């Protein structure tokens, strides 16, 4: 190889530090770096066309909703043609929750699950005068009594928050292929709860992405709790923010949450060598996931790492306190057109809340948007 592979990840310690450090730390490292990693903002990671990213990079850190778009544009290599089936089967068994399967579509595996995350509850233990709420009813009571319960609504997160609430209402709904949707009554109920909480959320948080909300929680006292936010272990080691499972419909029920996290995909422009395969398998290995990744600001996808008492001691029980949620998390729709839907629906929800759109009208509008997101692609 005359030059390093080009890799693209997102510009946060959790997204970049592990990958950059791994270039020099893996057992096959030499004087010539194997991969040259660059970064782009979280918003680009969430919404930039995957085909454009793949055109300029060999390795792409991506989220699972981009898989349908990637398949449609033929810009990723199926990893089951690159890696030994036994290696992939072992990795699937070792990975927490549905993180591995979220990158499997049309019978092929399109990415390796580097990082595991889902929407969980974050709170300031020093500001909360009661036990953390377990149900949405308790969350709403806390919001009413304090005015310091924030929702994550910026960017695509308004729609993702709605999906998680609806998942608590209808946990058996399988969204992954875009051919199932929640019942009208469930969307009405989820929207009604989202609207009531959004109205009472601290105004400064409504324009913040998850990182911004967690930063605000760390540095100020305006937010005591966020019931649904993508978990960042980096904020669990500061002694202020703690995490718990996402709320359920009722105490003792299953938490509703929509899967996040990241995977590493290989673009079609990449000429895969044995060194590259070995490096990626080393990143996925239990020893790397349990030690190297947590030591370099990462968030492992390996189930054993999530259960490790030593890791949990360091990171305020972030992993053990949210494991039930990630094991029960649901995979988002992944059809080509979903990313546009996610952006459009979130914008609609923010406007609907601020203009007091009634639940029935909002639920019908969201259903129409889902149908449109599929029909536009089918017409192309």
HELIX and SHEET records of a PDB file:
HELIX    1   1 UNK A   13  UNK A   25  1                                  13    
HELIX    2   2 UNK A   42  UNK A   47  1                                   6    
HELIX    3   3 UNK A   50  UNK A   56  1                                   7    
HELIX    4   4 UNK A   64  UNK A   66  5                                   3    
HELIX    5   5 UNK A   67  UNK A   73  1                                   7    
HELIX    6   6 UNK A   79  UNK A   81  5                                   3    
HELIX    7   7 UNK A   85  UNK A   94  1                                  10    
HELIX    8   8 UNK A  101  UNK A  103  5                                   3    
HELIX    9   9 UNK A  136  UNK A  146  1                                  11    
HELIX   10  10 UNK A  157  UNK A  169  1                                  13    
HELIX   11  11 UNK A  184  UNK A  200  1                                  17    
HELIX   12  12 UNK A  203  UNK A  205  5                                   3    
HELIX   13  13 UNK A  210  UNK A  219  1                                  10    
HELIX   14  14 UNK A  233  UNK A  235  5                                   3    
HELIX   15  15 UNK A  274  UNK A  284  1                                  11    
HELIX   16  16 UNK A  286  UNK A  287  1                                   2    
HELIX   17  17 UNK A  288  UNK A  292  3                                   5    
HELIX   18  18 UNK A  293  UNK A  295  1                                   3    
HELIX   19  19 UNK A  303  UNK A  307  1                                   5    
HELIX   20  20 UNK A  309  UNK A  314  1                                   6    
HELIX   21  21 UNK A  318  UNK A  328  1                                  11    
HELIX   22  22 UNK A  338  UNK A  354  1                                  17    
HELIX   23  23 UNK A  359  UNK A  379  1                                  21    
SHEET    1   A 5 UNK A  35  UNK A  40  0                                        
SHEET    2   A 5 UNK A   5  UNK A  10  1                                        
SHEET    3   A 5 UNK A  59  UNK A  62  1                                        
SHEET    4   A 5 UNK A 262  UNK A 266 -1                                        
SHEET    5   A 5 UNK A 112  UNK A 115 -1                                        
SHEET    1   B 2 UNK A 104  UNK A 105  0                                        
SHEET    2   B 2 UNK A 108  UNK A 109 -1                                        
SHEET    1   C 4 UNK A 149  UNK A 150  0                                        
SHEET    2   C 4 UNK A 225  UNK A 230  1                                        
SHEET    3   C 4 UNK A 119  UNK A 124 -1                                        
SHEET    4   C 4 UNK A 241  UNK A 244 -1                                        
END                                                                             
